Amino acid sequence: MNKTEAEALVGRYLDAFNRGDVDDMLACLHEEVAHDINQGGREIGREKFRWFMATMNRHYREELSDIVIMADSGGRHAAAEFTVRGTYLATAEGLPEAADQNYSLAAGIFFEIDDGLISRVTTYYNLAEWISQVQQG
C-alpha cells in the first residue's frame, strides 16, 4: 500500500464514522485490529471494536470535522487530526451525568496498516477538557 492508498483507507474509515456506518468502518479493519482506547486499555479484534462502537453510540452522537489525514511514504503508518463535535446522550460509567450537553474538542487517531487494512487504531483527546465542557453544560 502506498501513501495515497493509506490516506484513502483512513478517509473511508472516518467518512464511515461520520455516516454512522459501523459496518463500513469494520470493513476497513484487520480481523485482529488493536484498538487503543483513549486513556484506557487495548482491545484486540474486529468484534470487540463493534461492541465498543455500540457502547459509544449509546452515549454519544459525534461528527468529525476539519479532518487532516497524513501517511508515511510506504503507507504503513497514518494519522488523522480533527475536531470532534458531539452531544453527550447517556451517562457513561465514571463520567459526569449526561443531559444532552454539546462539546467540541481537538482529537487525533494514529493508524497502522497491514495487508490493505487498518491493524491498529490509537485515539487521543483531552479527557479533562471534555469533562470541563460537559460539566458546564
C-alpha positions, 0 to 999 in steps of 0.5 A, a space after each residue: 500500500 502506498 501513501 495515497 492508498 493509506 490516506 484513502 483507507 483512513 478517509 473511508 474509515 472516518 467518512 464511515 464514522 461520520 455516516 454512522 456506518 459501523 459496518 463500513 468502518 469494520 470493513 476497513 479493519 484487520 480481523 485482529 485490529 488493536 484498538 487503543 482506547 483513549 486513556 484506557 486499555 487495548 482491545 484486540 479484534 474486529 468484534 470487540 471494536 463493534 461492541 465498543 462502537 455500540 457502547 459509544 453510540 449509546 452515549 454519544 452522537 459525534 461528527 468529525 470535522 476539519 479532518 487532516 489525514 497524513 501517511 508515511 511514504 510506504 503507507 504503513 503508518 497514518 494519522 488523522 487530526 480533527 475536531 470532534 463535535 458531539 452531544 453527550 446522550 447517556 451517562 457513561 460509567 465514571 463520567 459526569 451525568 449526561 443531559 444532552 450537553 454539546 462539546 467540541 474538542 481537538 482529537 487525533 487517531 494514529 493508524 497502522 496498516 497491514 495487508 490493505 487494512 487498518 491493524 491498529 487504531 490509537 485515539 487521543 483527546 483531552 479527557 479533562 477538557 471534555 469533562 470541563 465542557 460537559 460539566 458546564 453544560 
